[in-house]
Amino acid sequence: MPSSVLEEKAAAPLKVRARAKVNLIAWDPESPEHVERMVQQRIACGWKYDQVEKWRGLQREGKMTLQWVVLSEDDPDKETKLAQHLLKYPNESTPIHDTAATLGAKPRQSTSLPFTPVGHISLDSESANPDQADASQGMYCITTFYISRAIQSGGLGSAAMDRVESEAVKEPLNAKILSLDTLANSSFENHDLWIQLGFEMPPFSNQDWYERRGYKSWKFVDGHIKQEVNGKIWELDAVFMKKIVA
């Protein structure tokens, strides 16, 4: 029997046919609470938690458009999903506030309203990898995509990608192509990696998931991803993918 209201909500079954719905709220690189929460979520993600300070500068310059993934009030399972997230990550229980004054180096109207993010995602106009981002050609790169491990199977990843793809083709980006790179199946299937990371092996790979969304592989790079785990550097294979969106 659940021992708290939070556990009771988290134990409630999700409606099978309910479609996840999310909103996106700009990350504020000037806000200590936004920066701290981003570090917390990157630690939970297991990747690039040491890059957040660098991202602050890129967000200011508009080279990143990093946004929080927030459960929509229209999501019929919002309370259950939020409870599941907070049960796993109680250090994220304090809401943060909508304070970002810009997004993509363009002014935006913040609301100062509180919210609890369950993930984040960015569209970048520049990339260190050739042929992955070129704003002049309408090509933007999806990066730093994370959904809380407590609720990853609830359709939130698809909902976030739907939202990003639908917004990307509009002003001010007018995107034509979205690109990304992710862990290739050749490294995903390394069971020792997941054991060392301290995570359960996901039920499906990132590569397979993006392929189902219409992203096409165009390049593989062996050892492209360098990940330190317990003092050991893992050289992991990456797959580069693109999708025509307009």
C-alpha positions as CSV (number, residue, x, y, z in Angstrom):
1,M,0.0,0.0,0.0
2,P,1.4,3.5,-0.9
3,S,2.7,5.3,2.2
4,S,2.1,8.8,1.0
5,V,-0.1,10.8,-1.3
6,L,2.8,11.1,-3.8
7,E,3.2,7.3,-3.9
8,E,-0.5,6.8,-4.2
9,K,-0.7,9.1,-7.3
10,A,2.5,7.4,-8.7
11,A,0.9,4.0,-8.3
12,A,-2.2,4.9,-10.2
13,P,-2.4,3.2,-13.7
14,L,-2.1,5.4,-16.8
15,K,-5.1,5.4,-19.1
16,V,-4.1,3.1,-22.0
17,R,-5.5,5.4,-24.8
18,A,-4.5,8.7,-23.2
19,R,-2.2,10.7,-25.5
20,A,0.6,12.6,-23.8
21,K,0.6,16.4,-24.2
22,V,3.4,18.7,-23.4
23,N,4.3,22.4,-23.5
24,L,7.8,23.9,-24.1
25,I,9.1,26.7,-21.9
26,A,12.4,28.4,-22.6
27,W,15.4,27.7,-20.4
28,D,16.8,30.8,-18.7
29,P,20.6,30.8,-18.6
30,E,20.5,33.8,-16.2
31,S,18.4,32.0,-13.6
32,P,20.2,30.0,-10.8
33,E,17.2,27.8,-10.4
34,H,17.1,27.0,-14.1
35,V,20.8,26.2,-14.2
36,E,20.6,24.1,-11.1
37,R,17.7,22.1,-12.4
38,M,19.4,21.6,-15.7
39,V,22.4,20.1,-13.9
40,Q,20.2,17.8,-11.9
41,Q,18.4,16.6,-15.0
42,R,21.7,16.0,-16.9
43,I,23.0,14.0,-14.0
44,A,19.8,11.9,-14.1
45,C,20.3,11.6,-17.8
46,G,23.9,10.4,-17.3
47,W,25.4,12.5,-20.1
48,K,27.0,16.0,-20.5
49,Y,26.2,17.3,-17.0
50,D,29.5,19.1,-17.2
51,Q,28.4,21.1,-20.3
52,V,25.7,23.2,-18.7
53,E,27.9,26.2,-18.1
54,K,28.9,26.2,-21.7
55,W,25.3,26.0,-22.7
56,R,24.5,29.2,-20.9
57,G,26.6,31.1,-23.3
58,L,25.2,29.3,-26.3
59,Q,21.7,30.0,-25.2
60,R,22.4,33.7,-24.7
61,E,23.8,33.9,-28.2
62,G,20.9,32.0,-29.7
63,K,23.0,29.2,-31.0
64,M,21.0,26.9,-28.7
65,T,17.2,27.1,-28.2
66,L,17.0,25.0,-25.1
67,Q,13.5,24.5,-23.7
68,W,12.0,22.6,-20.8
69,V,9.5,19.9,-21.5
70,V,6.5,20.5,-19.2
71,L,3.3,18.4,-18.8
72,S,0.3,20.1,-20.3
73,E,-2.8,20.8,-18.3
74,D,-4.6,19.0,-21.2
75,D,-2.7,15.8,-20.5
76,P,-5.3,13.6,-18.7
77,D,-2.6,11.8,-16.8
78,K,-0.6,14.8,-15.8
79,E,-0.9,14.3,-12.0
80,T,0.0,10.6,-12.2
81,K,3.0,11.2,-14.4
82,L,4.2,14.2,-12.3
83,A,3.9,12.1,-9.1
84,Q,5.9,9.3,-10.7
85,H,8.6,11.7,-11.8
86,L,8.9,13.3,-8.3
87,L,8.9,10.0,-6.5
88,K,12.1,9.1,-8.5
89,Y,13.6,12.5,-8.4
90,P,12.5,14.2,-5.1
91,N,15.2,16.8,-5.4
92,E,13.2,18.3,-8.3
93,S,10.0,18.8,-6.2
94,T,10.4,22.6,-6.0
95,P,8.9,24.3,-9.1
96,I,11.0,26.7,-11.0
97,H,9.6,29.9,-12.8
98,D,9.2,31.1,-16.4
99,T,11.7,33.9,-16.4
100,A,13.6,33.6,-19.7
101,A,13.6,37.0,-21.5
102,T,14.9,35.6,-24.8
103,L,14.8,32.4,-26.9
104,G,17.0,32.1,-30.0
105,A,18.4,35.5,-29.1
106,K,15.0,37.0,-29.7
107,P,12.8,38.7,-27.1
108,R,10.1,36.6,-25.5
109,Q,7.4,37.5,-22.9
110,S,8.0,35.5,-19.7
111,T,5.1,34.8,-17.3
112,S,6.9,34.3,-14.0
113,L,4.5,31.3,-13.4
114,P,5.8,28.2,-11.6
115,F,6.3,24.9,-13.4
116,T,7.9,21.5,-12.9
117,P,9.9,20.4,-16.0
118,V,10.1,16.6,-16.7
119,G,12.7,17.0,-19.4
120,H,14.3,19.3,-22.0
121,I,15.2,19.6,-25.6
122,S,17.1,22.0,-27.9
123,L,17.2,23.1,-31.6
124,D,20.7,24.3,-32.4
125,S,21.7,26.6,-35.3
126,E,25.3,25.5,-35.2
127,S,27.1,22.2,-34.7
128,A,30.7,21.1,-34.4
129,N,29.8,18.3,-36.7
130,P,29.9,19.1,-40.5
131,D,26.6,19.0,-42.4
132,Q,24.5,18.9,-39.2
133,A,23.3,22.5,-38.9
134,D,23.1,25.4,-41.2
135,A,20.5,28.1,-40.4
136,S,21.0,29.7,-43.9
137,Q,19.7,26.4,-45.4
138,G,17.0,25.9,-42.9
139,M,18.8,23.0,-41.2
140,Y,18.7,22.7,-37.4
141,C,20.1,20.1,-35.1
142,I,18.1,18.5,-32.2
143,T,20.4,18.1,-29.2
144,T,20.3,17.5,-25.4
145,F,17.0,15.7,-25.6
146,Y,16.0,14.1,-22.2
147,I,12.7,12.9,-20.7
148,S,12.5,11.8,-17.1
149,R,13.4,8.1,-16.8
150,A,10.4,7.7,-14.4
151,I,8.0,8.3,-17.2
152,Q,9.8,7.6,-20.5
153,S,7.3,5.0,-21.5
154,G,4.3,7.4,-21.3
155,G,4.6,8.9,-24.8
156,L,6.2,12.1,-23.6
157,G,9.2,11.7,-25.9
158,S,6.9,11.5,-29.0
159,A,4.8,14.4,-27.7
160,A,7.9,16.6,-27.2
161,M,9.3,15.7,-30.7
162,D,5.8,16.4,-32.2
163,R,5.9,19.9,-30.6
164,V,9.4,20.7,-31.6
165,E,8.9,19.6,-35.2
166,S,5.7,21.5,-35.5
167,E,7.2,24.7,-34.1
168,A,10.5,24.4,-36.0
169,V,8.8,24.9,-39.4
170,K,7.3,28.2,-38.3
171,E,8.8,31.7,-37.7
172,P,11.4,32.5,-36.8
173,L,13.3,29.3,-37.7
174,N,11.4,28.2,-40.9
175,A,13.2,24.9,-40.7
176,K,13.3,22.6,-43.7
177,I,15.5,19.8,-42.3
178,L,16.1,18.6,-38.7
179,S,19.2,16.6,-37.9
180,L,20.5,14.8,-34.9
181,D,23.1,12.3,-33.7
182,T,22.6,9.6,-31.2
183,L,23.9,6.3,-29.8
184,A,24.1,3.8,-32.6
185,N,22.7,0.3,-32.2
186,S,26.2,-1.2,-32.2
187,S,26.9,0.5,-28.9
188,F,23.4,0.4,-27.5
189,E,23.5,-3.4,-27.4
190,N,26.6,-3.3,-25.1
191,H,25.1,-4.6,-21.9
192,D,28.2,-3.8,-19.9
193,L,27.7,-0.1,-20.7
194,W,24.3,0.1,-19.0
195,I,25.6,-1.9,-16.0
196,Q,28.4,0.6,-15.6
197,L,26.1,3.6,-16.0
198,G,23.8,2.2,-13.3
199,F,20.8,2.2,-15.6
200,E,18.5,-0.6,-16.8
201,M,18.9,-1.2,-20.5
202,P,16.1,0.7,-22.3
203,P,13.5,-1.5,-24.0
204,F,14.4,0.0,-27.4
205,S,17.3,1.9,-28.9
206,N,17.4,5.6,-29.8
207,Q,18.3,4.8,-33.4
208,D,15.3,2.5,-33.8
209,W,13.0,5.1,-32.2
210,Y,14.1,7.9,-34.5
211,E,13.8,5.7,-37.5
212,R,10.2,5.1,-36.6
213,R,9.7,8.9,-36.6
214,G,11.0,9.2,-40.2
215,Y,14.7,10.1,-39.5
216,K,17.1,8.6,-42.0
217,S,20.6,7.5,-41.1
218,W,23.3,9.1,-43.3
219,K,26.5,8.6,-41.4
220,F,28.0,6.3,-38.7
221,V,31.1,7.3,-36.7
222,D,32.8,4.7,-34.6
223,G,33.9,6.0,-31.1
224,H,32.4,9.4,-31.7
225,I,30.8,9.6,-28.3
226,K,33.2,9.7,-25.4
227,Q,31.6,8.9,-22.0
228,E,33.5,8.6,-18.7
229,V,32.1,6.1,-16.3
230,N,33.9,5.3,-13.0
231,G,37.2,6.6,-14.4
232,K,36.9,4.7,-17.6
233,I,36.4,6.3,-21.0
234,W,33.9,4.5,-23.2
235,E,34.2,5.2,-26.9
236,L,30.7,4.7,-28.3
237,D,29.5,4.6,-31.8
238,A,27.2,7.4,-33.1
239,V,24.6,7.5,-35.9
240,F,23.8,10.8,-37.7
241,M,20.2,11.2,-38.9
242,K,18.1,13.7,-40.8
243,K,14.4,14.3,-41.5
244,I,12.8,16.6,-44.1
245,V,10.1,18.6,-42.3
246,A,9.1,21.2,-44.9
